[in-house]
Amino acid sequence: MSTSRVSRLVLPIGKRDHVRGPSDAAITLVEYGDYECPHCGRAYPAVKAIQEQLGDKLRFVFRNFPLAQLHPHAELAAETAEAAAAQGKFWEMHGALFEHQRALELEDLVGYATQLGLDAKRIIHDLERRVHRARVEEDFISGARSGVNGTPTFFINGVRFDGDWNTELAAALKKLRG
């Protein structure tokens, strides 16, 4: 007899999260992602398209899951996104990182911060002192406890989506929309 084990989101969505969409949306999509992961880079425009299609019926949450052994710039990029969040521009930095994921050296990250109108000196300070490292680690640990073992990993309404995100995620979400 075959038994399947459903993985559920361990850390509930809360004030600490980066959220787009209403809290009472019918569908909540959580992504654990890595800014240097090529698969996450391909998922980025797909998720944007899903957000546009579903509008207020979707709440999207992004959590950091940097695979540092595979992607040497992933942790610093995640910390940069968190440093931008501290200045009120998480989503803008999130987009810049995915749109330029082949250029994630410190100079590049500071350049994106400058382009976004952030306090670049504060970004450098935060990165040099690893101010947001604990926040990134918290995301990573919550993902691991929720069954995340690669990126991108998606959860729909708290349950891990195990289908092919590239071909099946949008269809699964549309079914929930009704």
Stockholm file with secondary structure:
# STOCKHOLM 1.0

chainA/1-178         MSTSRVSRLVLPIGKRDHVRGPSDAAITLVEYGDYECPHCGRAYPAVKAIQEQLGDKLRFVFRNFPLAQLHPHAELAAETAEAAAAQGKFWEMHGALFEHQRALELEDLVGYATQLGLDAKRIIHDLERRVHRARVEEDFISGARSGVNGTPTFFINGVRFDGDWNTELAAALKKLRG
#=GR chainA/1-178 SS CCCCCCCBCSSCCCTTSEEESCTTCSEEEEEEECTTCHHHHHHHHHHHHHHHHHGGGEEEEEEECCCTTTCTTHHHHHHHHHHHHHTTCHHHHHHHHHHTTTCCSHHHHHHHHHHTTCCHHHHHHHHHTTTTHHHHHHHHHHHHHTTCCSSSEEEETTEEECSCTTTTHHHHHHHHHC
#=GC SS_cons         CCCCCCCBCSSCCCTTSEEESCTTCSEEEEEEECTTCHHHHHHHHHHHHHHHHHGGGEEEEEEECCCTTTCTTHHHHHHHHHHHHHTTCHHHHHHHHHHTTTCCSHHHHHHHHHHTTCCHHHHHHHHHTTTTHHHHHHHHHHHHHTTCCSSSEEEETTEEECSCTTTTHHHHHHHHHC
//
